[in-house]
Amino acid sequence: MINQKLREFLDSNAVSYRTEAHEPTVDASRTAQAAHVRGREFAKTVIVKADGRLFMTVLPSTDRVHVDQLKQALGARDLELADEDDINAAFPDCEIGAMPPFGNLYNMDVFVSEHLREDEHIVFNAGSHSEVMRMSYQDYDRLVHPQVLHF
């Protein structure tokens, strides 16, 4: 089921989006397959902890976070992937690993891979492992104001 906070945010901003249900999946690449989306067009969220603070990274499901590059880009002393406890606390209304790429709704800065900007649309988990959302990248960028980084 789509995350209620996200639905209300998009509806209040008059954003057009489409949701699609699919069989539950365990990772972003399988979700892309289930949703019939190429892996590089499916956006996954990876939560990192830099100097004790949580940040959201958004990248194609086929890519990996290069921790050293991200650490350098953020100017952080310490950077690691967030653990499940941190993620559960930050996203109590989402299934772990299915957080939508709207860190702004969770008081979190968002960093997006430049590769996702190449497509007209962005497709992502909508808070669960059994539903994805599709919307224009332009609307996503306008609402989230992510910082574009190479990581």
C-alpha positions in Angstrom: 0.0 0.0 0.0 1.2 3.5 -0.8 2.6 5.5 2.0 -0.1 7.8 3.3 2.3 10.7 4.0 3.5 10.6 0.5 0.1 10.4 -1.1 -1.1 13.4 0.9 2.0 15.4 0.0 1.6 14.6 -3.8 -2.1 15.2 -3.8 -1.7 18.6 -1.9 0.8 19.6 -4.6 -1.5 18.5 -7.5 1.1 16.1 -8.8 0.1 13.4 -11.3 1.4 9.9 -10.4 0.5 6.3 -11.1 0.9 3.4 -8.7 1.3 -0.2 -9.7 0.9 -3.2 -7.4 3.1 -6.2 -7.9 4.2 -9.4 -6.1 6.3 -8.6 -3.1 10.0 -8.4 -3.8 13.1 -8.4 -1.7 15.4 -6.0 -3.5 15.4 -3.1 -6.0 16.4 -5.1 -9.0 13.6 -7.7 -8.4 11.2 -4.9 -7.9 12.2 -3.3 -11.2 11.6 -6.7 -12.9 8.2 -7.1 -11.2 7.2 -3.6 -12.2 8.5 -4.1 -15.8 10.9 -1.3 -15.5 14.6 -1.4 -16.6 16.9 -1.6 -13.6 18.7 1.7 -14.4 15.3 3.5 -14.5 14.1 2.2 -11.1 15.2 4.5 -8.2 16.3 2.9 -5.0 16.9 4.7 -1.7 19.9 4.0 0.4 20.1 5.6 3.8 23.6 6.6 5.0 24.9 8.0 8.3 27.5 10.7 7.9 29.0 12.2 11.0 26.1 10.9 13.0 23.4 12.3 10.8 21.1 10.4 8.4 21.0 11.3 4.7 19.0 9.8 1.8 20.7 8.8 -1.4 18.7 8.0 -4.5 20.2 6.0 -7.4 19.3 3.6 -10.1 18.8 0.0 -8.8 21.7 -1.1 -10.9 24.1 1.3 -9.2 25.9 1.0 -5.9 26.8 3.8 -3.4 30.5 4.4 -3.5 31.0 5.2 0.1 34.4 6.9 -0.3 33.1 9.2 -3.2 30.0 10.1 -1.2 32.1 10.8 2.0 34.3 13.1 0.0 31.3 14.8 -1.7 29.7 15.5 1.7 32.9 16.5 3.3 32.2 14.0 6.1 34.7 12.5 8.5 32.7 9.3 8.9 30.2 7.7 6.6 28.5 4.3 6.7 25.3 2.7 5.6 22.5 3.2 8.2 21.5 0.2 10.2 18.0 -1.2 10.4 17.3 0.4 13.8 18.2 3.8 12.4 16.0 3.2 9.3 13.0 1.9 11.3 13.2 4.9 13.6 13.4 7.4 10.7 10.7 5.7 8.6 8.1 4.2 11.0 5.4 4.2 8.3 7.4 2.3 5.6 8.6 -1.3 5.2 12.3 -1.5 5.7 14.0 -1.1 2.3 10.9 0.3 0.6 11.3 4.0 1.6 10.1 6.4 -1.1 12.8 8.9 -2.3 11.2 11.8 -0.4 13.7 12.5 2.4 12.2 15.9 2.7 9.1 14.3 4.3 11.3 12.8 6.9 13.6 15.8 7.6 16.4 14.3 5.7 18.6 15.8 3.0 18.4 14.0 -0.3 21.2 13.3 -2.8 20.3 12.0 -6.2 22.5 10.3 -8.8 22.8 12.3 -12.0 21.9 9.1 -13.9 18.3 9.3 -12.7 17.9 12.8 -14.2 18.4 11.4 -17.7 14.9 9.9 -17.7 11.6 11.7 -18.1 10.0 9.6 -15.3 11.1 8.3 -11.9 9.8 4.9 -10.6 10.3 3.9 -7.0 9.0 2.0 -4.0 6.0 3.8 -2.5 6.6 2.6 1.1 6.0 -1.1 0.6 7.6 -4.0 -1.2 4.4 -4.7 -3.2 3.7 -1.3 -4.9 5.7 1.1 -7.0 4.9 4.7 -8.0 5.7 6.4 -11.3 5.8 10.2 -11.7 7.6 12.8 -13.8 11.2 13.4 -12.8 10.5 17.1 -13.2 7.8 17.0 -10.5 10.0 14.9 -8.2 12.9 17.4 -8.6 10.5 20.4 -8.0 9.1 18.9 -4.8 12.2 17.3 -3.2 15.0 19.7 -4.4 17.6 16.9 -4.2 21.2 17.8 -4.5 22.7 16.1 -7.6 25.9 14.2 -6.8 28.2 11.6 -8.4 28.5 8.9 -5.8 
